[in-house]
Amino acid sequence: MKQKGQITIEAIIIFGALILIFIGVSVPLAFKVKDAATDVAIVSDARYAAEQIVAVANSISTPGEKRTVEVYIPGYASVGMVGNVPLISVQTNIATNGSALNTEIVITRYRDDGTLKQSERHSFARNLYGSNWSMSTINESSGRRYEFIVQWKNITWSVQ
């Protein structure tokens, strides 16, 4: 009879230890996965924005034709700061080299003590039909909507 009680207590201790190990491993991974999911969403938003702009630009077929599109450009700067630097910052840069729309997203995260936790850079280009396209560079760090006016070989924008 006494062995049944001892086996139950040992099983509870072993089960409790397994639960503590599981929690100790899974909780930190959950925070890491959350950051990764946020990064994927930001890069996807930037890629979608670039594809919208390029689709409108590539639909212009004659001089004098004009189209307008409103697009969200992602960016973010956390309220929490380390010195003068935000704990989390997302910078999206969009520019043209004349024949392609180049997009670059820089994601930087710092720990509370100021050490670098993560620094990622994602770049991609979408081809524009023809060459000699012009557009002033966008450097977005807070995430806003932009209105793009696309004319023959020229892309202008304004913040909404």
C-alpha positions as CSV (number, residue, x, y, z in Angstrom):
1,M,0.0,0.0,0.0
2,K,2.8,2.5,0.8
3,Q,4.4,2.0,-2.6
4,K,1.2,3.2,-4.4
5,G,1.5,6.6,-2.7
6,Q,5.2,6.8,-3.3
7,I,4.7,6.1,-7.1
8,T,2.0,8.8,-7.3
9,I,4.3,11.4,-5.7
10,E,7.2,10.4,-7.9
11,A,4.9,10.6,-11.0
12,I,3.7,14.1,-9.9
13,I,7.3,15.3,-9.4
14,I,8.4,13.9,-12.8
15,F,5.3,15.4,-14.6
16,G,5.9,18.7,-12.9
17,A,9.5,18.8,-14.0
18,L,8.5,18.0,-17.6
19,I,6.0,20.9,-17.5
20,L,8.6,23.3,-16.2
21,I,11.0,22.3,-19.0
22,F,8.3,22.6,-21.6
23,I,7.4,26.1,-20.3
24,G,11.0,27.1,-20.1
25,V,11.6,26.2,-23.7
26,S,8.2,27.2,-25.3
27,V,7.7,30.7,-23.8
28,P,10.9,32.2,-25.2
29,L,10.3,30.6,-28.5
30,A,6.8,32.1,-28.6
31,F,8.3,35.6,-28.3
32,K,10.8,34.9,-31.0
33,V,8.1,33.6,-33.3
34,K,6.0,36.7,-32.7
35,D,8.9,38.9,-33.8
36,A,9.5,36.8,-36.9
37,A,5.8,36.9,-37.8
38,T,5.8,40.7,-37.5
39,D,8.9,40.9,-39.7
40,V,7.2,38.8,-42.4
41,A,4.1,41.0,-42.3
42,I,6.2,44.1,-42.7
43,V,8.2,42.7,-45.7
44,S,5.0,41.5,-47.3
45,D,3.4,44.9,-46.9
46,A,6.4,46.6,-48.5
47,R,6.5,44.0,-51.4
48,Y,2.8,44.5,-52.0
49,A,3.2,48.3,-52.1
50,A,6.0,48.0,-54.6
51,E,4.0,45.7,-56.8
52,Q,1.0,48.0,-56.7
53,I,3.1,51.0,-57.8
54,V,4.8,48.9,-60.6
55,A,1.5,47.6,-61.8
56,V,0.1,51.1,-62.2
57,A,3.4,52.3,-63.8
58,N,3.5,49.4,-66.2
59,S,-0.2,50.1,-67.3
60,I,0.8,53.5,-68.6
61,S,1.2,53.0,-72.4
62,T,1.2,56.5,-74.0
63,P,2.7,59.9,-73.1
64,G,0.1,62.1,-71.4
65,E,-1.6,59.2,-69.7
66,K,-2.0,59.5,-65.9
67,R,-3.0,57.1,-63.1
68,T,-3.3,57.5,-59.3
69,V,-2.9,54.9,-56.6
70,E,-2.9,55.1,-52.8
71,V,-0.5,52.7,-51.1
72,Y,0.5,52.0,-47.5
73,I,4.3,52.0,-47.0
74,P,5.3,50.2,-43.7
75,G,7.6,51.7,-41.1
76,Y,7.8,51.8,-37.3
77,A,9.7,53.3,-34.5
78,S,8.9,52.1,-30.9
79,V,8.2,54.4,-28.1
80,G,10.7,52.7,-25.9
81,M,14.2,54.1,-26.4
82,V,17.8,53.2,-25.6
83,G,19.5,56.6,-25.4
84,N,18.3,58.3,-28.6
85,V,17.6,55.1,-30.5
86,P,14.2,53.3,-30.5
87,L,14.2,49.7,-29.2
88,I,12.6,48.6,-32.5
89,S,12.8,50.5,-35.8
90,V,11.6,49.6,-39.3
91,Q,12.8,51.8,-42.2
92,T,11.4,51.3,-45.7
93,N,13.2,52.9,-48.6
94,I,11.8,53.0,-52.2
95,A,13.5,54.5,-55.2
96,T,14.0,53.9,-58.9
97,N,17.2,53.4,-60.8
98,G,15.4,54.2,-64.1
99,S,14.4,50.7,-65.1
100,A,13.3,49.1,-61.8
101,L,11.6,50.1,-58.5
102,N,14.0,49.1,-55.7
103,T,12.7,48.5,-52.2
104,E,14.7,48.0,-49.1
105,I,13.4,47.3,-45.6
106,V,15.7,47.6,-42.6
107,I,14.5,46.1,-39.3
108,T,16.6,46.8,-36.2
109,R,15.9,45.6,-32.6
110,Y,17.9,46.5,-29.5
111,R,17.8,45.0,-26.0
112,D,17.0,47.1,-23.0
113,D,20.7,47.4,-22.2
114,G,21.4,48.9,-25.6
115,T,23.0,45.8,-27.2
116,L,21.9,44.9,-30.7
117,K,19.4,42.1,-30.7
118,Q,18.6,41.8,-34.4
119,S,19.4,43.7,-37.6
120,E,17.9,42.5,-40.9
121,R,17.9,44.0,-44.4
122,H,15.5,42.8,-47.1
123,S,15.9,44.1,-50.7
124,F,14.0,43.4,-53.9
125,A,13.4,45.1,-57.2
126,R,10.4,45.1,-59.5
127,N,11.1,45.9,-63.2
128,L,9.4,48.9,-64.9
129,Y,8.6,48.7,-68.6
130,G,11.1,50.8,-70.5
131,S,13.8,52.9,-69.0
132,N,14.4,56.5,-67.7
133,W,11.8,56.4,-65.0
134,S,12.2,59.0,-62.4
135,M,10.9,59.2,-58.8
136,S,12.2,60.9,-55.7
137,T,13.3,58.5,-52.9
138,I,10.9,57.6,-50.1
139,N,12.4,56.9,-46.6
140,E,9.5,55.9,-44.4
141,S,10.1,55.2,-40.7
142,S,6.6,55.5,-39.2
143,G,4.2,53.8,-41.6
144,R,1.9,56.0,-43.7
145,R,-0.3,56.0,-46.7
146,Y,1.1,57.7,-49.9
147,E,-0.7,58.8,-53.0
148,F,1.3,58.1,-56.1
149,I,0.6,59.9,-59.4
150,V,2.1,58.0,-62.2
151,Q,2.6,59.6,-65.6
152,W,4.8,58.6,-68.6
153,K,8.2,57.7,-67.1
154,N,7.5,59.8,-64.0
155,I,6.3,58.8,-60.5
156,T,5.4,61.5,-58.0
157,W,4.1,60.9,-54.5
158,S,2.6,62.8,-51.6
159,V,1.9,61.7,-48.0
160,Q,-1.7,61.3,-47.1
